[in-house]
Amino acid sequence: MLKHLYDTDCVTWSPQGKLFQVEYAMEAVKQGSICLGLKSNENVVLCSLKRQPSELAGYQEKQFKIDDHMAIAIAGLTADARVLCKYMRTECLEYKYTYESHHPVGRLVFKVAEKSQHKTQSGAKRPYGVGLLVAGIDPNGVHLFETCPSGNYYEYKCQAIGSRSQAARTYFESWFHLFEKSTLEQLILHGLSAIKKAIMEDEELNEKNVEVGILGKNLKFTHLNAQELKDYIAKLETFSPNSQIQQE
Amino acid sequence: MIFNSEISAQQQHTTSPVVTGGSVIALVYNGGVVIGTDTLCSYGSMAEFKNVEKIAQVSKNTIYVSSGEFSDFQQVVKELAKIDRQALQYDDGVHPSPRDYGNYLARLSYKKRCKINPLYLQNVIAGFHNGERYLALVDIYGTYLESNFVTTGFASYFCKAIISNYWNENCTLEQAKQVIKECFKVLFCRDCRAHDVIQIAYVDEQGTHIEQPERVETKWDFNGFKTRANEKLHTQ
């Protein structure tokens, strides 16, 4: 993105009706490594590619459990993500304390969006530089939401955000009609196939740099462990969406 | 140890009740939950307000009744209605379930009890949600108990024997109603603050049904009342 006039702060509109600071914040999301989510009638799967700042460092976690029935995957500024994660966890805990039941997903995303929007309407604040993919299950069904620094939020059947996410979205556009009736295993394999489209040529998927989180109507949020990841990545060799069509 | 200055600095609206409602009896039956209460609000020992409808429908599948200070009951009804109304602003079609109301009330009661400013109520929340019957008692201290039958006030002393002999959790609606009416007959005879006009409401899969108040049959024309020993009434 090039530099523009009228981009000094959030309280200045451009003549074309844009808030450039907010748009720049959304660029920060695009710089984060890819994370994607996809849902079926019963399950939601979050997949993300973890970055390693240097060979000496560990890999940066990108998925965080908010409650048994809800989890997020982040792309962008990790520090901002931590703030939102803490907020969501506190809200869920308070809701559980008062009502003894799980916080409805859409409602929490609405609250996060409200919080994000507030930061875009002040001279002294900056927008959050992180996009969240929120996966959750509630009485209304299975949900996948995307939030962005602008304070907008959208519900998706499947979505990818972060760097080189267009490749994953292209994969989704071809195959998302299969997701609704997919089993959990098929969903995970679709997610990993989509991530594979988005990695650089000299990189490869392995159990260290990929993170997969699963959530289901009767399944609390869990991460796949290293062995399970290895097995699924191995299954990728023989997995093709075409075979799923033949089964149905 | 609570120092007097601490208490006087806090608001203390209801530490002794003024206008009180009577006992509440609630039973689970095979298709839902049924609640009975009388229609009297007493002003101390005076039967001041008769024909009071004390059964509040909080949402489509939840009813709330309580015994104790009636103004606290009215306030709680407003609080519970507020939760449902606030749910509308999120546009997601998710409404509180009966259990949500029960737990919310428990938290509210406990908070007020901690400030020595209690809601002077024994609360009963009944509902039917996702094919499951729900019945809970929340008392003045914020204790929360889910149960198949609930009694408050004097009904806890007089009626438990009747309930355990004639009711089970899979009985029919008619059987449960009959048990409740028997209990209120006994209460009218034994509890000085009870009334013989009662109101019954039940929640089932179709929703809430609140019936018209009715008088329980009690017999007073015993010979012993008409002609007391060695005495004749003026009219005779």
Contacts between the chains, C-beta under 8 A, distances in Angstrom:
chain1	res1	chain2	res2	distance
A	97	B	107	7.0
A	98	B	103	6.6
A	98	B	104	5.6
A	98	B	107	5.1
A	99	B	96	6.9
A	99	B	99	7.7
A	99	B	100	4.2
A	99	B	103	5.2
A	99	B	104	5.8
A	100	B	99	6.3
A	100	B	100	7.3
A	100	B	103	4.0
A	101	B	97	6.8
A	101	B	99	6.4
A	101	B	100	5.6
A	101	B	103	7.6
A	104	B	90	7.4
A	104	B	92	6.0
A	104	B	94	4.3
A	106	B	90	6.7
A	106	B	92	4.1
A	106	B	94	7.5
A	107	B	90	4.7
A	107	B	92	5.9
A	107	B	94	7.0
A	110	B	90	5.8
A	110	B	92	7.8
A	138	B	94	6.8
A	139	B	94	6.1
A	140	B	92	6.4
A	140	B	93	6.4
A	140	B	94	5.9
